[in-house]
Amino acid sequence: MVWFVNFQKTEHLSVNDRGFSYGDGVFETMLFQNKEVRHSQLHQNRLRRSLQRLFFDAKSSLDLNGIWSFIHANAPSFGESVLVKLIVTRGEGGRGYLPPEHPQLNVLIYFGKPPCYANERVNGVKLGVSSIPTSINPSVAGLKHLNKLENVMAKRELASGFYDALMLDPKGYVAECIQSNIGWFKNNLLYMPSIVDSGVQGTMRSFILEEFDGVINVGCFTLDDLLRADEVFVCNSLMGISGVVSIENPRTLGCIGIETEISAFCRYYSIGENIKNVQSLLESKENHVCS
């Protein structure tokens, strides 16, 4: 619907911005609903960590409270349910890769219409398997930075009819999906991939890890580990939590950068009580916040 750059309504940004040249920035994708950004504190915490990890805040005067105040003041103007995208770049300057000593950060905020995921939440989704691996880099693992070419490439090859696709890291471990985090239940125990080396620390993933009342196993898991699950789900900030009804790889896949080929297969799953309980936990928490 509309963009704001440094709190002014405009779609213009200098071509010298380091976000264009080097992907030197971070972003948050949020849902404004019921007069509030859903899981606002989790988004704020991740943004603050991202800025610290990239040394954005060391010598800048970025007003984080001002950003959130602006979002909460302006989002209602665009509807009861609004997609909010926040991008922070290091601005202009520096020499080549060397960033400026005193960066003038650029803040971009977009308000638009969110996609509807009601059907996916109720009926579940189909997942494929991507031939594009995630990168391994502990220095930026977990961050939602602007270097997302591997996700772009994976999305480009996603076949029609699939909501998302699994992405493995170069070692062959399950990392995440193209646009969501993944988790599963086996014998009523919750499993989620580690993001120490690769992947995004999604806000919905963080919510589940904080609120789930039960045993959680976070570690390095293979595709075979996942395929033996009893229930599988995906989650992100816009969709919430959705059960997976199938994981399919219709042809033998030679994943780029991964030595072993993945044979064709199709596994089906039901949306069982474990996933329904986690969905209910999310709904209960949100209703409590809004009441």
C-alpha positions, 0 to 999 in steps of 0.5 A: 500500500505505502512506504515510509522512508525515515518516517516520511511518505515516499518510495525514494531511496538513494542508489548509494544505500549499502542495503542495495550494494551489500545487503547491509541491513536487516528486516522484520515482517510483522502482522498488525492485528487487534490494535497491536503488532502480534508478538511485538516484543519478540520482534523488538528483541530480534531487531535489537539483537540483529543491530547489535550483531551487525554493529549498527547501534554502536555509533548511531542514534537510532531511536527504536522506541520511535520506530515502534511508536510510529508503527503503532500510530500509523498501521491502524490507518491501513486496516484492522489487519495490516502487513508491516515490513520494517527494514533498517540499512546502514545507509550510505558511506564507507569505502567498499565493504568497510562501513562508515564509522558513524552510520546514518541508518535508513529506516524503511517501513511498509504497510500493506495487505497481509495474505490470508492463511486461514485455509492453511492453518485449518487444512495443513500444507504440502512441503517439497524439498529444495535443492538449494542449501542454506549457508553455514555462517555462525556470525549471522545465523539467526538474523533476518538480514538482507542477504537472502539469495538462497531463499530467492533461488529456492522459492523460484524452483518451488513447484506449484501446489506446494506451500513451502520447501525444506532447506538443508544445510551443506552438511545435510541437516534440516535447517528451515523452510524457505519462508518458515521454521519447521518443527515436529513431534515424535512420541509426543516429544517436540523437535526443532532444528538448531539455528546456531550455524544456519537459519533464521530465528523466527518469532513464532519459533521463539514463541513456541520455545518459550511457551511450550510445556513439555520436552523440546529437543533442539539439535542437528537432525537429518531428513530421515529424522524428520520423515520418521516424525508423527506430526510436522508443522511450519510456523512464521509471523504471518501464518502462525502455526500450520500442520504439514500434511505431506512432504514430497520429493517427486524426483531424485534430487541432487542438492547443490553443495550436498554430497548425497542425493535425495531419492524420490519419496512421499510421506503423509502426516495427520494434524494431530493433537500435539499440533492442535495443542500448540495452535491452541496455545498460540490462540490462548496467548493472543486472546489473553493479550488482546483482552 
